Amino acid sequence: MTGSFSRGLAAGAAGTTVLNAVTYLDMAVRGRAASSTPDQTVDALADATGQQIPGKRSVRDNRRTALGALAGIGNGVAVGVLASLARSSGVRLPSAVGAVATGAAAMALTDGTTTALGVGDPRDWTGRDWVSDAVPHLAYGAAVQAVVEAIPVTGDQARRKASGGLTVRSLLLGVATGCRSSLGMGAPALTNPAGGAVRKIGALSAIGGELYADKLAAAPERTSAQGLPLRFASAAAGAGALSARQDMNAAVPILAGLVGAAAGSFGGLGWRRWAGARVPDWQAAVIEDGVALALALAATLPGRTRPRPVLTSV
């Protein structure tokens, strides 16, 4: 039986092939030129890392084109692997919803990278620009979803529907993660009775390091292009970990975690700005620390199991 990672590679490769086919078909029908965004992204990445693409003129341009294409393939394969791993970890979505979600994830990863690098800004796009980007990614998502559903792997067993309690706890953990990104993955690891000592020490170190770094003036804004995706990813991972504990479908809890992360990120930023005008910023940060830790503990501490009543015969 194929492993989850191998299935993801196959799904990502299939999705990338479909995405490229739809893109080139659009170019053939409309007669439009290829997008320059991949080349510009390569240039921006080279500038950000202090590197130079070797070669002169046409040789350098050819390398830029090749690196841009390879980056697109890597993005497509990576999202395919993540989609496969998500299914193995208990995420179950209807086929149509899964296709849209996977396509949106690939689109967000690509466009988020270009936006963070200053290559482009989706807010300036026209309606045609959105269609040209969304349609190939939707086709990509449909292909990935089809492959992931068609190839069973170990760990794909059906799971129970997520309970309301799990969804609420995932939401609370998401809010905590919006305040402190390390809590999404760190809190479930710390409170998992089956977790190992090394994992707990690593989680504790990550949380403690962030609590300290958050007080520094150089700490990046949590809603920036660098900070917000990290909080979303951590909240999703945390909700998945809570779902795995109870052997439940992680789709709804992950969605709740993402909503909570957005609320915690923007709400926490609003709190810091409001409180920072009234008390020293470090005091506002410590109060936020306490709220975030309390929410994370409430969301992740194992509940007590009620003893079953013993029936006796009379």
N, C-alpha and C positions, 0 to 999 in steps of 0.2 A: 504494500500500500504506500502511495506517495506521501512524503512528509509535508507538513504545513509550509515550510520554507520553500521546498521545491515546487509545490503547487502555486505559491505566490510568485515565484519566478516565471512560471508558465503563464499565469494570469496577467502579470505585468507585461510580459513580452507580447501576448495576444492583444492586450489593450493598447499598447504603444503602436503596434502594427496598424490597428484599426484607426487610431487617432491620426497617424501619418497619412493613411489612405484617404480619410475624409478631408484632411487639410489640403492634400494635393488635388483631390477632386474639386474642391472649392476654387483652388488656383486655376485649374483647367477651365472650369465653367465661367468664372468671372474674369479670367485673364489677368489676375492681379499678381504682383510681384511677391516673392517670399518675404516674410517678416524679418526685419533687421534686429528684432529684440534679442534673439539668442546671441548674436555677435556682440551687441552692446552689453549684454549681461556678462559675457566672458571678459570684456574690457573692464567692466566695473569690478568684477571679482579680482582681476589682476591688479587693479589699482588699490583695492582694499587690502590685499595681502602683500603689496609692495613687490610684486613680480612683474616681469615683462614677457610678452609672447615673442619668442625668437623669430627672426626672419625679417625680410624687407618686402614692402609692398604686397605683391600678389602672393608670395609665400606666406607672409604673416596673415593675410586675409583668408587664405585657404585653411590655415590652422585655426583661426577664429571660427570659421564656419564648421569645421570638424568638431572642435571642442563644444560649440553650442549644441550641435546635434547629439553628441555623446551625453551632454548634461541632460538633454530632454529624455534620452533613452533611460539614463539612470534614474530620473525622477519617475518615469512611468513604471519601471521595474520595482522601485522602492515602494510606491503606493500599492502596487499589486501584492507585494509581500506583506505589507501592513494589513491589507484587506483579508488576506488568507489567515494571518495570525489572529486577527480580530474574530474571525469566525471560529477558529479553534479555541479561543478564549471564552466563547459563549455568546458572542454578539450574533443575533439572528434578526435580519430585516427582510421584509417582503422584497421580492426581486426588483420591482420598479424602484422602491425606495432605496434599496442598496445600490442600484446603478446610479441614481442621482447623487447619493451621498459619496460614493467613490469618485465619481467624476468631479463633484464639487471639491473634494479633498485634493485631488490632483491639480485642479485649477487654482485653488487657494495656495497650494505650495508653490506653484510656478509664479503666479502673479504677486504673491506675498514677497517672494525673493526679489523680483524685479523692482517692486515698490520700495523695499528696504534698501536696495542698492541705488535708488534714485534713477533707475532706467526709465520708468514710466509710472503713471498714476491712473488707476482705473476710474477715478472720479472725472477724468478728462475724456473718457472714451465716449464715442458716439454709439447709438443703438446698433449700427452695423458692426462696430468693433466688438461689442458684447456677444452678438450672435456668432461672429467668426471665431470667437474664443470658446464660447459655451457649447456649441454644437459638437465640435470634435471631442471635447472632454466628456460630454454626455455619451457619445459613442464609445469612448474609452471605458467609461464606467460600466456600460452595459456589457462590454466584452469581458471585463475583469469579473463582474458579478456572475456571468454565465459560466466561466471556467471554474471559479471558486465553488459554485453550487454543483457543478458536474463531477468534480473530483473529490471523493470522500477521503478524509485522512483520520488518523487516530486523534481523538479529542473532539471530534465533531458531533458527539452524541447530543441528542436533543436535551435541552434544559428546561426547568420549570419557568413559568411566567414570573417576572419580577414582582415582588410584593410592594405594597404601598410604603411599608416601612423602609425597605431597601432604597426605594426611589427618594424618599425624604432624606435619608442619611447620605445618599450620594449628592443631593442638592446642598446639604450642609457642608459636606467635605469640599464641594466645589467652591462655595463661598470662602471657606478657610483658605483654599488654594489660591483664590484671587488675591487674598491678602498676603499670603506667604507661599510661593510656588512650590517649595520643597515639601509642604504638608500633603499634597496630593498623593505622592508615592510613599513619602516617609511615614505618615501616620498609620496607614494600614500595615506597613512592615513592622512598626514598633508594637502595635497592639495585636498582631496575629499570634495566637498561642502556638501555632506550628512553625513560626518563623525561626530561623537560625540566629545565633549570636552575632555572626559576622554581618548579616543583613541588618540587624537591629543597630549595631554600632555604626554602620555606614549611614543609615537613615538618621540617627541621632546627630551624627557629625554634620550632615547636610542641613538639617534644620537649625542646629546651633550656628553654623556658619552663616546662614541667611539672616538669622535674627541679628547677628552682629553686623553684617554687611549692609543691612537695610538702614542702619543709623548713619552710614557714611555719606558724605556730600556727593560722592561720585556715583552713588547707586542710580542705575538707569530708571526712567519712569516706567511703571508697570504696564501702562497701556501703549507703550511704544511698539514698533514693528518687531523689536527684538524680544520684549518682555511678554507681550500678550500671548503669542503662540505657545510659549513655554508653559504658561499657566493653563491654557486649554489642554495641552498634551498631558500635563501632570494630573489635572482633574479627571480626564478621561481614563488614564491609567489607574487612578485611585478608585474610581467607580467600577472599573473592570475587576480590580482586586477584591472589592467588597462583594461583587456578584459571584466571583469564583468561590468565595468562602461558603456561600449558601447554594452553590450549584444552580444559579438562576441566570436567565437570559439577560445579558448586560446591555442590550440596546437602549432601553428606556433609562436605566440608571446613568449610562454615559451621557445621554442627552440632558438629563437633569444636572449632572456634574458640569457640563459645559455652560448651561444657563447660570448655575451657581457661580462658576468662575468669572463669567462676565459681570455678574452682579457684585461679586467681591472685589474685582479689579477696579471697576469704575466707582463703586461705593467706597472702597478703601481710599482711593485717590481723593474723592470728595471729602471724606472725613479728615484726611491729613491736611488738605488745604484749608478747611474750615477751622480745625483745631489749631493748626499752625499759626493762625492769626491771633490766637488767644493764649496759648501756652507754648513753651519751647517745643520744637519739633520732636526731640527725642522722647518727651513725655507722651505726645500724641502717638508716637510709634510704639511705645511700650504698652499703652492701652490697647492699641490694635493687635499687638502680639498676644495679649491675654485673651482677647475675643477670638482670634484665629485659633489659638491652641484649644480653647474651650469647645469651639465648634468641631474641630478635628477630633477631639477625644469623644465628644458626644456622638459623632458619626461612626467612629471606628472601634470603640471599646466593645468587646464581645458582650452580648446580652446574657442575662441569666436564664438558664433553662428550668422551667417549672417542672417539679417532679410529678410524674404521672400518679394518679390515685391508685391505691392498691385495693382491688376488689376482694372481699372476703365472703365466704359463704356462711350463712346463718344456720 
